[in-house]
Amino acid sequence: MTREIEEKLARSLSAETTELLPFLPYLLQDFWELGSDPGVMCELIKRHVNLSPEAKVLDLACGKGAVSVKIAEQLQAKVKGIDILPEFIEYAVQKATEHDVADYL
C-alpha cells in the first residue's frame, strides 16, 4: 500500500469523505449483527409496541438485516429494511431465506 493510499484511507475514516464506503462490505464481511442487538430490539418492541397482524416495521440503516430477520422470526411482523449498501441488502435477503422469513421482508 502506497503512502498516498494510506493517507486517503486514514482521512476517509474520519467521515470527512466517502472514500471508504465501497470497501465496507469487504471490511465487515465477517459480521452479520451490525449495530443494535437483535434480541434486545425484539424485547423492546414486545414490551412497548402493541403489534397488530397488519403491523409493518421499518428498519432504517438495517445493515445486513440481523434485526429485521429477528423481528420477522420472533414477532411475525412484516419488515422493510433500508441500507445505503446494496451488498448488505442482498445479504439480508439471503439470511431471511435461510431463516424461513423471506415472505416477511
N, CA, C and O atoms as a printed pandas DataFrame, in Angstrom:
     atom_number atom_name residue_name chain_id  residue_number  x_coord  y_coord  z_coord
0              1         N          MET        A               1    0.850   -1.170    0.000
1              2        CA          MET        A               1    0.000    0.000    0.000
2              3         C          MET        A               1    0.899    1.238    0.000
3              4         O          MET        A               1    1.789    1.366    0.841
4              5         N          THR        A               2    0.667    2.128   -0.930
5              6        CA          THR        A               2    1.494    3.338   -1.018
6              7         C          THR        A               2    1.107    4.329    0.074
7              8         O          THR        A               2    0.018    4.258    0.644
8              9         N          ARG        A               3    1.998    5.229    0.344
9             10        CA          ARG        A               3    1.764    6.264    1.367
10            11         C          ARG        A               3    0.516    7.087    1.029
11            12         O          ARG        A               3   -0.268    7.428    1.915
12            13         N          GLU        A               4    0.343    7.399   -0.238
13            14        CA          GLU        A               4   -0.811    8.194   -0.678
14            15         C          GLU        A               4   -2.118    7.449   -0.370
15            16         O          GLU        A               4   -3.078    8.048    0.115
16            17         N          ILE        A               5   -2.147    6.161   -0.649
17            18        CA          ILE        A               5   -3.350    5.366   -0.383
18            19         C          ILE        A               5   -3.600    5.292    1.120
19            20         O          ILE        A               5   -4.744    5.396    1.563
20            21         N          GLU        A               6   -2.541    5.115    1.907
21            22        CA          GLU        A               6   -2.688    5.066    3.350
22            23         C          GLU        A               6   -3.262    6.376    3.891
23            24         O          GLU        A               6   -4.117    6.366    4.778
24            25         N          GLU        A               7   -2.794    7.493    3.359
25            26        CA          GLU        A               7   -3.294    8.788    3.799
26            27         C          GLU        A               7   -4.765    8.960    3.437
27            28         O          GLU        A               7   -5.551    9.465    4.239
28            29         N          LYS        A               8   -5.136    8.541    2.230
29            30        CA          LYS        A               8   -6.547    8.627    1.827
30            31         C          LYS        A               8   -7.416    7.768    2.735
31            32         O          LYS        A               8   -8.498    8.184    3.149
32            33         N          LEU        A               9   -6.941    6.579    3.037
33            34        CA          LEU        A               9   -7.701    5.686    3.903
34            35         C          LEU        A               9   -7.859    6.301    5.286
35            36         O          LEU        A               9   -8.949    6.268    5.857
36            37         N          ALA        A              10   -6.795    6.856    5.823
37            38        CA          ALA        A              10   -6.853    7.486    7.138
38            39         C          ALA        A              10   -7.846    8.650    7.145
39            40         O          ALA        A              10   -8.626    8.799    8.085
40            41         N          ARG        A              11   -7.813    9.465    6.105
41            42        CA          ARG        A              11   -8.753   10.588    6.015
42            43         C          ARG        A              11  -10.188   10.092    5.889
43            44         O          ARG        A              11  -11.101   10.689    6.459
44            45         N          SER        A              12  -10.392    9.015    5.156
45            46        CA          SER        A              12  -11.754    8.517    4.956
46            47         C          SER        A              12  -12.351    7.975    6.251
47            48         O          SER        A              12  -13.571    7.981    6.412
48            49         N          LEU        A              13  -11.524    7.513    7.164
49            50        CA          LEU        A              13  -12.024    7.008    8.443
50            51         C          LEU        A              13  -12.558    8.108    9.338
51            52         O          LEU        A              13  -13.272    7.833   10.303
52            53         N          SER        A              14  -12.224    9.330    9.035
53            54        CA          SER        A              14  -12.705   10.445    9.840
54            55         C          SER        A              14  -14.100   10.882    9.439
55            56         O          SER        A              14  -14.650   11.808   10.036
56            57         N          ALA        A              15  -14.678   10.241    8.452
57            58        CA          ALA        A              15  -16.010   10.547    7.940
58            59         C          ALA        A              15  -16.073   11.882    7.218
59            60         O          ALA        A              15  -17.159   12.404    6.967
60            61         N          GLU        A              16  -14.923   12.435    6.884
61            62        CA          GLU        A              16  -14.904   13.672    6.110
62            63         C          GLU        A              16  -15.105   13.391    4.625
63            64         O          GLU        A              16  -15.422   14.294    3.852
64            65         N          THR        A              17  -14.917   12.121    4.229
65            66        CA          THR        A              17  -15.126   11.737    2.842
66            67         C          THR        A              17  -15.893   10.421    2.814
67            68         O          THR        A              17  -16.132    9.802    3.851
68            69         N          THR        A              18  -16.268   10.014    1.627
69            70        CA          THR        A              18  -16.970    8.735    1.464
70            71         C          THR        A              18  -16.092    7.694    0.796
71            72         O          THR        A              18  -16.592    6.683    0.303
72            73         N          GLU        A              19  -14.795    7.929    0.775
73            74        CA          GLU        A              19  -13.888    7.029    0.064
74            75         C          GLU        A              19  -13.894    5.603    0.610
75            76         O          GLU        A              19  -13.638    4.659   -0.137
76            77         N          LEU        A              20  -14.176    5.438    1.867
77            78        CA          LEU        A              20  -14.167    4.105    2.473
78            79         C          LEU        A              20  -15.440    3.316    2.167
79            80         O          LEU        A              20  -15.447    2.088    2.250
80            81         N          LEU        A              21  -16.489    4.004    1.823
81            82        CA          LEU        A              21  -17.788    3.378    1.605
82            83         C          LEU        A              21  -17.756    2.146    0.702
83            84         O          LEU        A              21  -18.361    1.137    1.063
84            85         N          PRO        A              22  -17.091    2.171   -0.441
85            86        CA          PRO        A              22  -17.080    0.980   -1.302
86            87         C          PRO        A              22  -16.406   -0.238   -0.664
87            88         O          PRO        A              22  -16.633   -1.369   -1.092
88            89         N          PHE        A              23  -15.579   -0.007    0.358
89            90        CA          PHE        A              23  -14.853   -1.106    0.985
90            91         C          PHE        A              23  -15.566   -1.694    2.205
91            92         O          PHE        A              23  -15.137   -2.720    2.732
92            93         N          LEU        A              24  -16.648   -1.058    2.659
93            94        CA          LEU        A              24  -17.339   -1.540    3.849
94            95         C          LEU        A              24  -17.832   -2.978    3.727
95            96         O          LEU        A              24  -17.682   -3.741    4.682
96            97         N          PRO        A              25  -18.413   -3.387    2.597
97            98        CA          PRO        A              25  -18.836   -4.796    2.516
98            99         C          PRO        A              25  -17.683   -5.765    2.760
99           100         O          PRO        A              25  -17.868   -6.799    3.401
100          101         N          TYR        A              26  -16.508   -5.442    2.260
101          102        CA          TYR        A              26  -15.348   -6.302    2.484
102          103         C          TYR        A              26  -14.881   -6.225    3.940
103          104         O          TYR        A              26  -14.618   -7.251    4.567
104          105         N          LEU        A              27  -14.782   -5.011    4.469
105          106        CA          LEU        A              27  -14.297   -4.837    5.834
106          107         C          LEU        A              27  -15.219   -5.486    6.864
107          108         O          LEU        A              27  -14.759   -5.954    7.905
108          109         N          LEU        A              28  -16.500   -5.513    6.576
109          110        CA          LEU        A              28  -17.484   -6.048    7.522
110          111         C          LEU        A              28  -18.018   -7.418    7.103
111          112         O          LEU        A              28  -19.067   -7.844    7.585
112          113         N          GLN        A              29  -17.318   -8.098    6.224
113          114        CA          GLN        A              29  -17.810   -9.350    5.664
114          115         C          GLN        A              29  -18.040  -10.443    6.700
115          116         O          GLN        A              29  -18.882  -11.315    6.488
116          117         N          ASP        A              30  -17.324  -10.418    7.797
117          118        CA          ASP        A              30  -17.458  -11.472    8.796
118          119         C          ASP        A              30  -18.500  -11.168    9.862
119          120         O          ASP        A              30  -18.698  -11.965   10.779
120          121         N          PHE        A              31  -19.164  -10.033    9.754
121          122        CA          PHE        A              31  -20.148   -9.635   10.762
122          123         C          PHE        A              31  -21.548   -9.628   10.179
123          124         O          PHE        A              31  -21.783   -9.062    9.112
124          125         N          TRP        A              32  -22.481  -10.264   10.887
125          126        CA          TRP        A              32  -23.885  -10.185   10.478
126          127         C          TRP        A              32  -24.592   -9.146   11.331
127          128         O          TRP        A              32  -25.326   -8.304   10.814
128          129         N          GLU        A              33  -24.373   -9.208   12.623
129          130        CA          GLU        A              33  -25.022   -8.273   13.529
130          131         C          GLU        A              33  -24.200   -6.995   13.623
131          132         O          GLU        A              33  -23.163   -6.955   14.285
132          133         N          LEU        A              34  -24.673   -5.963   12.958
133          134        CA          LEU        A              34  -24.032   -4.652   12.987
134          135         C          LEU        A              34  -24.965   -3.702   13.719
135          136         O          LEU        A              34  -26.139   -3.604   13.364
136          137         N          GLY        A              35  -24.484   -3.019   14.705
137          138        CA          GLY        A              35  -25.341   -2.050   15.389
138          139         C          GLY        A              35  -26.110   -2.659   16.544
139          140         O          GLY        A              35  -25.527   -3.316   17.406
140          141         N          SER        A              36  -27.412   -2.444   16.564
141          142        CA          SER        A              36  -28.263   -2.864   17.678
142          143         C          SER        A              36  -28.321   -4.377   17.822
143          144         O          SER        A              36  -28.224   -5.113   16.840
144          145         N          ASP        A              37  -28.479   -4.827   19.057
145          146        CA          ASP        A              37  -28.625   -6.240   19.351
146          147         C          ASP        A              37  -30.025   -6.694   18.945
147          148         O          ASP        A              37  -31.007   -6.149   19.450
148          149         N          PRO        A              38  -30.147   -7.676   18.047
149          150        CA          PRO        A              38  -31.466   -8.109   17.568
150          151         C          PRO        A              38  -32.398   -8.573   18.681
151          152         O          PRO        A              38  -33.588   -8.259   18.654
152          153         N          GLY        A              39  -31.883   -9.314   19.657
153          154        CA          GLY        A              39  -32.715   -9.785   20.766
154          155         C          GLY        A              39  -33.249   -8.649   21.606
155          156         O          GLY        A              39  -34.412   -8.660   22.011
156          157         N          VAL        A              40  -32.401   -7.664   21.871
157          158        CA          VAL        A              40  -32.816   -6.501   22.654
158          159         C          VAL        A              40  -33.890   -5.720   21.903
159          160         O          VAL        A              40  -34.875   -5.283   22.497
160          161         N          MET        A              41  -33.700   -5.547   20.607
161          162        CA          MET        A              41  -34.689   -4.805   19.814
162          163         C          MET        A              41  -36.052   -5.509   19.835
163          164         O          MET        A              41  -37.085   -4.854   19.968
164          165         N          CYS        A              42  -36.055   -6.819   19.706
165          166        CA          CYS        A              42  -37.321   -7.574   19.763
166          167         C          CYS        A              42  -37.984   -7.416   21.121
167          168         O          CYS        A              42  -39.197   -7.223   21.201
168          169         N          GLU        A              43  -37.208   -7.496   22.175
169          170        CA          GLU        A              43  -37.766   -7.334   23.525
170          171         C          GLU        A              43  -38.349   -5.941   23.719
171          172         O          GLU        A              43  -39.418   -5.800   24.313
172          173         N          LEU        A              44  -37.668   -4.913   23.229
173          174        CA          LEU        A              44  -38.186   -3.550   23.338
174          175         C          LEU        A              44  -39.502   -3.394   22.588
175          176         O          LEU        A              44  -40.436   -2.764   23.084
176          177         N          ILE        A              45  -39.571   -3.970   21.392
177          178        CA          ILE        A              45  -40.810   -3.886   20.612
178          179         C          ILE        A              45  -41.930   -4.615   21.335
179          180         O          ILE        A              45  -43.039   -4.092   21.444
180          181         N          LYS        A              46  -41.652   -5.831   21.835
181          182        CA          LYS        A              46  -42.677   -6.599   22.557
182          183         C          LYS        A              46  -43.185   -5.838   23.775
183          184         O          LYS        A              46  -44.380   -5.841   24.071
184          185         N          ARG        A              47  -42.276   -5.197   24.465
185          186        CA          ARG        A              47  -42.619   -4.507   25.702
186          187         C          ARG        A              47  -43.372   -3.196   25.474
187          188         O          ARG        A              47  -44.228   -2.825   26.277
188          189         N          HIS        A              48  -43.054   -2.490   24.374
189          190        CA          HIS        A              48  -43.573   -1.132   24.223
190          191         C          HIS        A              48  -44.501   -0.906   23.030
191          192         O          HIS        A              48  -45.062    0.180   22.886
192          193         N          VAL        A              49  -44.669   -1.916   22.174
193          194        CA          VAL        A              49  -45.484   -1.723   20.984
194          195         C          VAL        A              49  -46.536   -2.832   20.919
195          196         O          VAL        A              49  -46.226   -4.013   21.077
196          197         N          ASN        A              50  -47.760   -2.434   20.689
197          198        CA          ASN        A              50  -48.836   -3.402   20.520
198          199         C          ASN        A              50  -48.940   -3.715   19.025
199          200         O          ASN        A              50  -49.600   -2.993   18.278
200          201         N          LEU        A              51  -48.288   -4.787   18.600
201          202        CA          LEU        A              51  -48.259   -5.139   17.183
202          203         C          LEU        A              51  -49.544   -5.848   16.770
203          204         O          LEU        A              51  -49.956   -6.834   17.382
204          205         N          SER        A              52  -50.153   -5.333   15.740
205          206        CA          SER        A              52  -51.317   -6.000   15.158
206          207         C          SER        A              52  -50.822   -6.916   14.045
207          208         O          SER        A              52  -49.672   -6.800   13.622
208          209         N          PRO        A              53  -51.674   -7.830   13.561
209          210        CA          PRO        A              53  -51.244   -8.702   12.461
210          211         C          PRO        A              53  -50.865   -7.929   11.184
211          212         O          PRO        A              53  -50.130   -8.446   10.343
212          213         N          GLU        A              54  -51.361   -6.706   11.043
213          214        CA          GLU        A              54  -51.059   -5.897    9.865
214          215         C          GLU        A              54  -49.843   -4.999   10.076
215          216         O          GLU        A              54  -49.486   -4.224    9.188
216          217         N          ALA        A              55  -49.210   -5.094   11.227
217          218        CA          ALA        A              55  -48.091   -4.207   11.565
218          219         C          ALA        A              55  -46.943   -4.360   10.580
219          220         O          ALA        A              55  -46.658   -5.450   10.083
220          221         N          LYS        A              56  -46.299   -3.236   10.317
221          222        CA          LYS        A              56  -45.111   -3.207    9.472
222          223         C          LYS        A              56  -44.029   -2.440   10.216
223          224         O          LYS        A              56  -44.293   -1.412   10.839
224          225         N          VAL        A              57  -42.807   -2.956   10.144
225          226        CA          VAL        A              57  -41.680   -2.357   10.840
226          227         C          VAL        A              57  -40.688   -1.843    9.803
227          228         O          VAL        A              57  -40.369   -2.541    8.840
228          229         N          LEU        A              58  -40.207   -0.627   10.003
229          230        CA          LEU        A              58  -39.196   -0.046    9.129
230          231         C          LEU        A              58  -37.864   -0.074    9.861
231          232         O          LEU        A              58  -37.732    0.496   10.944
232          233         N          ASP        A              59  -36.879   -0.736    9.270
233          234        CA          ASP        A              59  -35.544   -0.845    9.851
234          235         C          ASP        A              59  -34.596    0.014    9.022
235          236         O          ASP        A              59  -34.067   -0.433    8.004
236          237         N          LEU        A              60  -34.389    1.253    9.468
237          238        CA          LEU        A              60  -33.503    2.179    8.758
238          239         C          LEU        A              60  -32.051    1.853    9.072
239          240         O          LEU        A              60  -31.705    1.552   10.214
240          241         N          ALA        A              61  -31.208    1.915    8.053
241          242        CA          ALA        A              61  -29.800    1.539    8.186
242          243         C          ALA        A              61  -29.719    0.119    8.738
243          244         O          ALA        A              61  -29.048   -0.142    9.736
244          245         N          CYS        A              62  -30.412   -0.782    8.069
245          246        CA          CYS        A              62  -30.585   -2.160    8.550
246          247         C          CYS        A              62  -29.319   -2.994    8.484
247          248         O          CYS        A              62  -29.277   -4.100    9.023
248          249         N          GLY        A              63  -28.291   -2.483    7.834
249          250        CA          GLY        A              63  -27.076   -3.281    7.719
250          251         C          GLY        A              63  -27.357   -4.572    6.989
251          252         O          GLY        A              63  -27.970   -4.572    5.922
252          253         N          LYS        A              64  -26.910   -5.669    7.559
253          254        CA          LYS        A              64  -27.080   -6.971    6.916
254          255         C          LYS        A              64  -28.349   -7.687    7.359
255          256         O          LYS        A              64  -28.527   -8.872    7.077
256          257         N          GLY        A              65  -29.231   -6.971    8.051
257          258        CA          GLY        A              65  -30.563   -7.491    8.323
258          259         C          GLY        A              65  -30.750   -8.338    9.564
259          260         O          GLY        A              65  -31.785   -8.991    9.697
260          261         N          ALA        A              66  -29.797   -8.356   10.475
261          262        CA          ALA        A              66  -29.939   -9.202   11.660
262          263         C          ALA        A              66  -31.168   -8.826   12.481
263          264         O          ALA        A              66  -31.911   -9.705   12.918
264          265         N          VAL        A              67  -31.391   -7.537   12.693
265          266        CA          VAL        A              67  -32.556   -7.094   13.462
266          267         C          VAL        A              67  -33.837   -7.376   12.674
267          268         O          VAL        A              67  -34.815   -7.866   13.239
268          269         N          SER        A              68  -33.837   -7.074   11.396
269          270        CA          SER        A              68  -35.021   -7.313   10.563
270          271         C          SER        A              68  -35.425   -8.782   10.579
271          272         O          SER        A              68  -36.602   -9.107   10.739
272          273         N          VAL        A              69  -34.456   -9.656   10.413
273          274        CA          VAL        A              69  -34.740  -11.094   10.383
274          275         C          VAL        A              69  -35.274  -11.559   11.733
275          276         O          VAL        A              69  -36.216  -12.349   11.788
276          277         N          LYS        A              70  -34.682  -11.077   12.815
277          278        CA          LYS        A              70  -35.112  -11.476   14.163
278          279         C          LYS        A              70  -36.530  -10.994   14.436
279          280         O          LYS        A              70  -37.326  -11.727   15.023
280          281         N          ILE        A              71  -36.857   -9.778   14.020
281          282        CA          ILE        A              71  -38.218   -9.255   14.208
282          283         C          ILE        A              71  -39.210  -10.101   13.419
283          284         O          ILE        A              71  -40.258  -10.483   13.942
284          285         N          ALA        A              72  -38.889  -10.389   12.188
285          286        CA          ALA        A              72  -39.768  -11.227   11.366
286          287         C          ALA        A              72  -39.932  -12.610   11.984
287          288         O          ALA        A              72  -41.034  -13.156   12.019
288          289         N          GLU        A              73  -38.849  -13.160   12.460
289          290        CA          GLU        A              73  -38.834  -14.513   13.019
290          291         C          GLU        A              73  -39.609  -14.589   14.333
291          292         O          GLU        A              73  -40.441  -15.479   14.509
292          293         N          GLN        A              74  -39.348  -13.680   15.241
293          294        CA          GLN        A              74  -39.947  -13.755   16.572
294          295         C          GLN        A              74  -41.325  -13.111   16.666
295          296         O          GLN        A              74  -42.180  -13.576   17.420
296          297         N          LEU        A              75  -41.541  -12.049   15.907
297          298        CA          LEU        A              75  -42.788  -11.289   16.048
298          299         C          LEU        A              75  -43.737  -11.460   14.872
299          300         O          LEU        A              75  -44.849  -10.933   14.892
300          301         N          GLN        A              76  -43.313  -12.185   13.855
301          302        CA          GLN        A              76  -44.094  -12.398   12.641
302          303         C          GLN        A              76  -44.623  -11.085   12.065
303          304         O          GLN        A              76  -45.755  -11.019   11.585
304          305         N          ALA        A              77  -43.801  -10.054   12.117
305          306        CA          ALA        A              77  -44.165   -8.748   11.565
306          307         C          ALA        A              77  -43.474   -8.574   10.212
307          308         O          ALA        A              77  -42.361   -9.052    9.998
308          309         N          LYS        A              78  -44.155   -7.885    9.317
309          310        CA          LYS        A              78  -43.536   -7.518    8.039
310          311         C          LYS        A              78  -42.473   -6.462    8.320
311          312         O          LYS        A              78  -42.706   -5.533    9.092
312          313         N          VAL        A              79  -41.311   -6.605    7.695
313          314        CA          VAL        A              79  -40.199   -5.700    7.944
314          315         C          VAL        A              79  -39.653   -5.186    6.618
315          316         O          VAL        A              79  -39.455   -5.951    5.674
316          317         N          LYS        A              80  -39.414   -3.886    6.563
317          318        CA          LYS        A              80  -38.766   -3.267    5.412
318          319         C          LYS        A              80  -37.433   -2.724    5.886
319          320         O          LYS        A              80  -37.385   -1.803    6.702
320          321         N          GLY        A              81  -36.348   -3.292    5.375
321          322        CA          GLY        A              81  -35.016   -2.820    5.724
322          323         C          GLY        A              81  -34.470   -1.925    4.631
323          324         O          GLY        A              81  -34.609   -2.219    3.444
324          325         N          ILE        A              82  -33.855   -0.842    5.036
325          326        CA          ILE        A              82  -33.260    0.103    4.091
326          327         C          ILE        A              82  -31.817    0.336    4.502
327          328         O          ILE        A              82  -31.529    0.609    5.667
328          329         N          ASP        A              83  -30.912    0.225    3.540
329          330        CA          ASP        A              83  -29.498    0.495    3.804
330          331         C          ASP        A              83  -28.876    1.100    2.562
331          332         O          ASP        A              83  -29.358    0.884    1.450
332          333         N          ILE        A              84  -27.809    1.854    2.749
333          334        CA          ILE        A              84  -27.134    2.519    1.641
334          335         C          ILE        A              84  -26.322    1.534    0.794
335          336         O          ILE        A              84  -26.035    1.811   -0.370
336          337         N          LEU        A              85  -25.954    0.391    1.369
337          338        CA          LEU        A              85  -25.114   -0.567    0.668
338          339         C          LEU        A              85  -25.939   -1.721    0.096
339          340         O          LEU        A              85  -26.489   -2.520    0.855
340          341         N          PRO        A              86  -26.030   -1.816   -1.217
341          342        CA          PRO        A              86  -26.812   -2.895   -1.836
342          343         C          PRO        A              86  -26.317   -4.283   -1.430
343          344         O          PRO        A              86  -27.109   -5.221   -1.343
344          345         N          GLU        A              87  -25.012   -4.420   -1.182
345          346        CA          GLU        A              87  -24.465   -5.718   -0.766
346          347         C          GLU        A              87  -25.046   -6.149    0.576
347          348         O          GLU        A              87  -25.267   -7.338    0.804
348          349         N          PHE        A              88  -25.291   -5.195    1.455
349          350        CA          PHE        A              88  -25.887   -5.521    2.748
350          351         C          PHE        A              88  -27.332   -5.987    2.574
351          352         O          PHE        A              88  -27.767   -6.929    3.235
352          353         N          ILE        A              89  -28.066   -5.332    1.692
353          354        CA          ILE        A              89  -29.451   -5.736    1.435
354          355         C          ILE        A              89  -29.481   -7.144    0.851
355          356         O          ILE        A              89  -30.304   -7.965    1.259
356          357         N          GLU        A              90  -28.605   -7.429   -0.086
357          358        CA          GLU        A              90  -28.531   -8.777   -0.672
358          359         C          GLU        A              90  -28.252   -9.819    0.408
359          360         O          GLU        A              90  -28.854  -10.893    0.408
360          361         N          TYR        A              91  -27.351   -9.506    1.319
361          362        CA          TYR        A              91  -27.022  -10.416    2.405
362          363         C          TYR        A              91  -28.231  -10.616    3.322
363          364         O          TYR        A              91  -28.502  -11.731    3.767
364          365         N          ALA        A              92  -28.950   -9.530    3.600
365          366        CA          ALA        A              92  -30.141   -9.609    4.452
366          367         C          ALA        A              92  -31.197  -10.512    3.824
367          368         O          ALA        A              92  -31.826  -11.311    4.518
368          369         N          VAL        A              93  -31.390  -10.390    2.541
369          370        CA          VAL        A              93  -32.366  -11.247    1.839
370          371         C          VAL        A              93  -31.927  -12.704    1.927
371          372         O          VAL        A              93  -32.753  -13.591    2.143
372          373         N          GLN        A              94  -30.644  -12.951    1.763
373          374        CA          GLN        A              94  -30.114  -14.313    1.884
374          375         C          GLN        A              94  -30.363  -14.872    3.291
375          376         O          GLN        A              94  -30.784  -16.019    3.438
376          377         N          LYS        A              95  -30.105  -14.067    4.311
377          378        CA          LYS        A              95  -30.324  -14.502    5.691
378          379         C          LYS        A              95  -31.810  -14.737    5.970
379          380         O          LYS        A              95  -32.168  -15.676    6.680
380          381         N          ALA        A              96  -32.663  -13.894    5.416
381          382        CA          ALA        A              96  -34.103  -14.084    5.598
382          383         C          ALA        A              96  -34.549  -15.415    4.994
383          384         O          ALA        A              96  -35.384  -16.114    5.567
384          385         N          THR        A              97  -33.996  -15.756    3.854
385          386        CA          THR        A              97  -34.303  -17.045    3.220
386          387         C          THR        A              97  -33.814  -18.196    4.091
387          388         O          THR        A              97  -34.538  -19.170    4.295
388          389         N          GLU        A              98  -32.592  -18.089    4.604
389          390        CA          GLU        A              98  -32.039  -19.124    5.478
390          391         C          GLU        A              98  -32.886  -19.332    6.730
391          392         O          GLU        A              98  -32.991  -20.450    7.236
392          393         N          HIS        A              99  -33.487  -18.256    7.226
393          394        CA          HIS        A              99  -34.286  -18.318    8.455
394          395         C          HIS        A              99  -35.779  -18.494    8.172
395          396         O          HIS        A              99  -36.606  -18.369    9.076
396          397         N          ASP        A             100  -36.116  -18.783    6.929
397          398        CA          ASP        A             100  -37.507  -19.002    6.517
398          399         C          ASP        A             100  -38.443  -17.838    6.831
399          400         O          ASP        A             100  -39.593  -18.053    7.212
400          401         N          VAL        A             101  -37.963  -16.628    6.676
401          402        CA          VAL        A             101  -38.798  -15.445    6.889
402          403         C          VAL        A             101  -38.761  -14.494    5.680
403          404         O          VAL        A             101  -39.094  -13.315    5.806
404          405         N          ALA        A             102  -38.363  -15.002    4.529
405          406        CA          ALA        A             102  -38.263  -14.142    3.336
406          407         C          ALA        A             102  -39.600  -13.522    2.980
407          408         O          ALA        A             102  -39.633  -12.426    2.421
408          409         N          ASP        A             103  -40.704  -14.190    3.287
409          410        CA          ASP        A             103  -42.034  -13.644    2.996
410          411         C          ASP        A             103  -42.377  -12.447    3.863
411          412         O          ASP        A             103  -43.285  -11.680    3.542
412          413         N          TYR        A             104  -41.654  -12.287    4.959
413          414        CA          TYR        A             104  -41.904  -11.142    5.861
414          415         C          TYR        A             104  -41.113   -9.908    5.475
415          416         O          TYR        A             104  -41.360   -8.819    5.993
416          417         N          LEU        A             105  -40.151  -10.077    4.554
417          418        CA          LEU        A             105  -39.340   -8.918    4.172
418          419         C          LEU        A             105  -39.826   -8.332    2.872
419          420         O          LEU        A             105  -39.265   -7.348    2.390
